[in-house]
Amino acid sequence: METIREILDLIWGFLQTFGQTLSVWDVVDVIVIAYIIYRILSFMRKTSASSVIKGIVLILVVSWIANILNMNVLSFMLRQVLQFGIIVLVVLFQPELRKIFEKVGTSRLGFFFRKRVDHENIENVIANVVTAAEAMSNEPPTGAIIVFERDVGLNDYAVTGTRVDAQVSSELLQNVFYHNSPLHDGAVLVREGRLLAAACMLPLSNNINLSRDLGMRHRAAVGISERSDAVAVVVSEQTGAISVAIDGMLKRHLSASTLDILLRSELIQTDSQRKKAKKADKAKKAEQAKRAKLAQKAKNNNPVREKKENK
C-alpha cells in the first residue's frame, strides 16, 4: 500500500512540474498538429498512397533495427535513401498533395475566396439540365456529359474545348450533344449558371473497381469528380441511363426526379446541410447492410425451413 502511495505521489509531482511549464498554446499546438496528421492519414488511406506510406514506415523500422544491431552497411544504405526522402515524397505524392491543398482552399478556411451562388439561377439551370437529360435518355438515346464547376476551378479543362459562354437551356444542351453536332464529342462545363465551354476533354479515372461495362464517358465523369469537387451528369449513349459522379463515386440509373433532388442537394445546399445529408445517407446504407446481414444470418441458421419452403 505504501509503495502505491509513493508511485502516486511521484506521478502527481511530475504532473505538477509539467503543468508549471505547460501553457495553453502548447496544448493548442499539440491539438493542431494531431488534427493535421489525422486528416492527412485519413485522406491518404483512401488513395493508392497508403501502400507507399506502408513502405516508408517499413524502411524506417528496418533502419531503426539496423542501428540497434550495428549493421553498418545496411544502416549506411538506408541513411542515403532517407536523405533524398523529401524529394522522393514530393514526386510520389504530387497528385495527393495537390488534392490536399485544393481541399484546404475549398474548406471553411477559404470561405472569403468562394464564389457567391445565385440560388434562383442555379435552380433554373438544374431544371433545364434535368429536362435535357430526360429527353436525351429516351429512344434513341444521346450520349452526354455535363459538368458543374463548384469551388475548384476547371479552366485547365475548359481550354481544351470550345468556349461558348451562353445561358443554359434544355434546347441548347440537346443541340450540343446531337450526333451530327461538331461539339457533341466531349463534355460541357457549367460555371456560375452559364454554359462555359463545350467539347472539353476530361481526365479518365484509374479506379480499377469501376464496372467493366462503363465506357469512356462515365470514366471521364468519375475522373473529373476525383480531381475536383465538380458534379458530373452522364447520359449513356448505349442504354440512355442517367448517372451522376460525385467525389469519385458514380450513382447510376437515376430517374429525372432523383436527378433533380440530387443536383439541388449538391449545388444549392450549404456545406453543413450537405454534410448532414451525406451522414444521414451513410447511416441509412449502414442500417440496410446490417439488416441484410441479419437476414442472411437467419437464413443460414434455418436451412431446413428454407428447403421445406422450396418444396
N, C-alpha and C positions, 0 to 999 in steps of 0.2 A: 504493500500500500504506500509505503514511504517512497519507494522507487518511482511509482506512477506519479506521485505528487511532485517529485523532483523534475520528472520529464515535462509535466505540465507547466511548472514554473519556468523551465528552460525555454519552452515554446512561447510562453507569454512574454518573457523577457526579449526574445528575438523579435516578436511581433511589435512590441513597444519601440524597440530600437529601429526596426524597419519603418514603422509608422511615422517616426520623427523625421526621417529623411525623405519620405514619400509625399509628393504634392498631388494636388488634384489633376494637374496637367500630365503628370506621369501616368495616372490611371487612364486619362483620355487618350494619351499616346498609345498605350498598350491596346486599348479597345479598338482604336482606328486601325492599327497595324493588323490586329487579329481579324478584323472585318475585311480588310483588303485581301489578306491571304485566303480567307474563306471564300470570298467572291471569285478570286482568280482560280482556285482549285475547283470550285463548283462549276465554273464556266469551262475550264479545261476538261473536266470529266465528260462533258457532252460532246467533245470533239475527238479527233484522232490523236490529238496531242497528249492524251492521257497515257498512251503506251510509251511515248517518248519520255515523259516525266518519270515513269517507272524505270526506264533505262538509266536516266540520270541519277536517280536515287540509288540504283544498284551499283553504279560506278562509285558513288560517294561512300557507300557501305564497304565495298571491296577496298577502296583506298584507305579507309579507316582501319580495316583489319590488317592490311598490308603494313601499315605503320606500326601497329601493335606487335606484329610478328617479325618486324625488322626485315621485311622482304624488300631490299633496297632497289632492285631493278624494277620490280612491278610498281613500287611507290614512285620512282622517278618517271616512269612512263605515264602513270595516271596523273601526276602533277603537271606534266607537259600538256596532257589533254585538257585538264581543268583550267589551265592558263588562258586557253582560247575559248573557254566555255561561253563567255558572254556573247562573243561574235557568232558562235555556232547557234546559240539560243535565239538570237535576233533573226538569223537566216531561217532556222527551222520553224519558228513560231510567228513568222511575218503575217500570215493571214489571221491567226488568232489575236495577235497584238493589235492589228487594225480593227478587228471586231470589238476588242475591249475598249479602245479609245472612242470608237463610234458609240458604244453603249454609254460611256461616260458623258459624251457630248449630248446624247439624247435623253439622259436621265434628268432628274429634277435639278441637278446642278446646272444643266444647260437650259433652264426654264426661260431665261431672258433672251435666249437666242432662237427660240422656237417661233414658228410661223403661227399667226392667228388664223383660226379656221372659221370660215363663214358657213355656219351650220345650214342656213337656208339654201345656199348654193350647192353645198355638198349633198343635201337631200335630193335636190333636183338632178344632180349628176348620177347619184345612186339609182334613182328611178329610171333614168334613161339607159343606164348600163344594164339593169335587170331586164328591161323591156327588150333591149338589143340581144342579150344573151339568150333569153327565152325564144326570140324569133330565130336566132341562128342555130338553136338546138333542134328545131323542127326539121322534118324531112324535106329536101336533103340537107343534112347538117353542114354548117360552115365553121371551119376551124377559126378560133380567135384567142388572143391573149391580151388582156387589158390590165395594166399595172398602175396601181395608185401609189404615188410617192407620198411619204409621210415626213419624218424628221430627217432621215438620211437622204442626202441629195443623190439624184440619178443622172447627173449631167454626163458622166462618163459613158452611159448607155444611150442617152438622148442624141449625142453627136454621131452615133453610128447609123441613125435613121434619117428621116426627112422631117424637118421642122414644120409643124402645122399651125400651132397656136390658135386654136379655134374653140368655140363653145361646144361642149359635149352634148350630142344629141343621139337618139337611137338610130335615126336615119344615116347620120354621118358614120357611126361605127359600123353599121351594116354595109355601107358602100366601101369603107376602107378594107373590110375583110371579104368582100365579094371575090369570087375565084379569079376573075379576069382583071381585078384591080392591081395596078403596079405596086401598091403598098400593102397587099394582103399578107405577104410573106415576112413576118416579123411581129413585134409587139407594139402596142400603143401605150404611151406613157401619159398619165393624167397627173397634172400638178396644180394644186390650189383651185380645183374645179374646172380647169381648162385642159383641152387635149394638146399636150405639148409637142409630141412627135409621134410619127408612125414608122413602121418597118424597122424597128430598132432591134439590134442583136443583143441577146441576153446570155449570161453565163449558164452553162449546164451544171446540174447538180452531180456530185460524185458519190452520192449516197447509194450504197450497194443494196440497201434494204427496200428500195423502191420496186414496185411491181414491174415485171418484165414487159407487160403489155402497155406500159406507158411510153408514149412517143417523145420526140424532141420538144414539142410544145409544153408538155407537162413537166419535163425535166428542167426546161428553162424557167418555168414559173417557180418551181421549188428552188432552183439555183439563185434567182434574184431575191427570194424571200430569206435564203440563208445568208446572203451577203449584205442585206439591208433589212429595214423594218417595213418594207413595202408589202402591199397586199395585191396578189395577182389572181385575176379571174381567168379561167380557161374554159373554152368550149371545144370538145373533142370533134375533130373532123370525121372520125370513123363512126362514133356512136351518138354524138350530139350531147353527151353527158356534160353537165356543168360542174366544175371543180374550183376550189379556192385554195391557194397556197399562202400560208402564214407561218412565219418563224420556222421555215424548213419542213413544215407539216402540210400534207395535202389532204383536203377534205373533198371527197368525191361524191358524185351522183346527188347533187343538190337540186331541189326544186326552186322555182322562181321566188316563192315566198321565203324559203330558208336562206337563199342568197341575199335577199333584201335585208332580212334580220341580221345576218352575219356581217354584211358590209356596214350597216348602221352601227352595230356594236363595236366594230374595229375603227371606223373612220370618224364617228361623231362622239362616242363616249369619251370621257376623260380617262386618264391613266388609272386612277383609283377605281372607277367603275369597271374598266376593262379587266383589271386585276381581280376584282371581286367576281366578275362573270367567269373568268378563267378558273378561279379557285373553285367556284360552285360546279363548273363543268367537270373539273378534275375529280371532285368529291363524288359527283354523280357516277362517273365512269368507274371509280374505285368501288362504289357500292354495287354497281352492276356486276363487276368482276367478282366481288365477294359472293353475291347471290348465285352467280353461275358456278362458282367453286363449290358452294354448299350443295347446290343441286346435283352436281357431278358426284360429290361425295356420297350423297344419299342414294344416288343411282347405283354407285359401285357397291354400297352396303346391302342392296336388295336385288341381287341378280336373279333370285328365284322368282320373285314377284314380276320382274321385267319379262322373264321367259313366259310366265303364265299370260301376261297381257299380250305378248306377241302371238301366242297360240289362239 
